[in-house]
Amino acid sequence: MKSPFILYAEDISQIEAVCAQLHLGAYASSVFVIDKDGQLIAQQGDTSSIDTTALASLTAGAIAAAGGLAQLLGEKEFPVQLHEGERECIHTSLVGNRLILVLIFDERSSLGLVKMRLKKAHTELAALLSVIELRAEEQRSSAQAFSEISDDDIEAFFELGDEPREG
């Protein structure tokens, strides 16, 4: 089971910057970063006609279903998926074990351009995710140090300060 982690405003800003660069560079209609639990983290582009909450949860479900199919075939995961429609295509790729990068594009772009631009974005997001996960691990370690302190220890500490001092 993966442990929870916290995204700070700076993390979101960096993720949004990667999305913005990918959106422009790949001529995408829109770009999303979603966590594997189906929560939308960042978005760029024209999202006015998209129910982003539904997109996020359905994408997470599709990734989970593809993971089940992969296991049936003896694969670890299917980290990349492409859905081609008459007008638009959706490219999804896993970033680490936590994030899903979703790119929606139409005839203004091509799969080759999308794949080329995705490489850089994927590398940048993976580096950001590593930093975020490292910070979360450090915070868990710090919290464990305090978990050894009992309520009695805290009470005893404050009682020491209540004693009158001579000086």
N, C-alpha and C positions, 0 to 999 in steps of 0.2 A: 504494500500500500504506500502510495506517495504521501509525503508529509506536506502539510499546508505551507504556503509561503506568502509573503506580503510584497505587493508592488507599491512602491512609493511614487510620488508625482514625477520625480526625475526619471524613474524607470519607464513610466507611461510615455513621457515626452520623448525618450530615446526610441521606444518602440514605434511611436507615431511618426517620428522622423524617418525611420527605415521604411515604414508603409508609404509615406509621401514620396520618397525617392523611387520606390518600386512602382507606385501608381503612375508616375510620370515616365519613368524609363521603359516600362513595358507597355505603355499605352493601354493600361487596364481601365475598365469601367470603375472597378472598386477593389479595394484590398482590405482584408480583415485579419486580425490576430485574435484567436479564440483559445481559451484553455480547454483541456480535455474533458472538463466537467460541463462545458457548454456555455461558459461565461464569455461575453464579448469583452475584449481588452482594449482593442484599438481598431479604428476604421479610417479609411481615406477614400475619396472619390464620391461618385454619385450614389448615394444610398437612400434617396428619397422614395424610390419605388420598392424598396426591399424591407421586409419585416426582419430587422437585424436580430431580434431575440429568437425568432423561429429559425433563421439561418444558422445562428450559433448553436442552438440545441440540435438541429437536424444534422449539422456537420459533425458535431461531436458523436452523435449516434452512428453516422455513417463510418466514421473512423473506428469506433468500437466494433461495429459489425464487420468491417474489413479485417480488423485484428482477429476476430473469431474465425473468419475464413482462412486467414493466414495460418493460424494454428492447426486447422483441419488439414492443411497441405504441408505442414511441417516447417512453415516459415515463421520467423520471429514476428514480423509485422509487414504490412504493405504501407510504406511510409509516404508514397505518392499516389494520388488518385486524380484522374481526369474524367470529367463528365462533359460530353460534347452535345450541344443542342443545335437547333436550327439557326438560332440567332446568337446565342452566347455559350461560352464554355466556362466551367469552373475547375480550377486547378487547386488541389489541396495537398499540403505536405506537412509532415510532422517535424517539429523543431524540438529536439531532445525528447523527453518523456512527458512534457507538459503542454506544449503549445502547438497550435495548428495554424498554419499560414494559408489563407484562402485568397485566391486571385480570380476575379471575374473579368473576362475579356470577350471582345467580339471581333468582327472582321477587320477592325482597325489595327489589330495586332496579329501575331502569329505564335504558334506553339514554340517555335525555335527562339524567338525573341523573349517570350515569357520564361522559358527554361534558362536562358542565358542570364537574364536579370534576377531570376530567383536564386541563382547560386550565390550572388553577393549578399542579397537580403537574408538568405538562410544562414550564411556564415555570420553576419552581423547579429542576427537574433540569437543564434546559438551562443555567441560570446556574451551577449547581455544576459541570457538565461543562466549561464555559468556563474556570472558575478552575483546574480540574484540568489541563486541556490547556495552559493558559498556564504553569503551574508545571512541567509536563513539558518544555515547550519551553525554559524558562529552565535547567532541569537539563541538557538536551542541549547547550545553548550553553556552559555551564560545563564540561561534560565535554570538549567540543571544544577548549577552551583548553588543557586538560592533555594532549590527544592529540598536541600538537606537541612535547612534551617527550620526548626519547629516553632510553633506558636509560643511554647514555653521559653525558647531561646530569645525570641523577640521581646516577650514580657520581661524576662530577666535583664535584658539589655537596657530597657527603659526604666526599670526600677533602680538601676545603678545611678541614674541621673537624678532621682528624687531625693537621694540622701543629702543632708546638709553638709556643706564643706566648711572646713575651717581654713582661714587664710589670712 
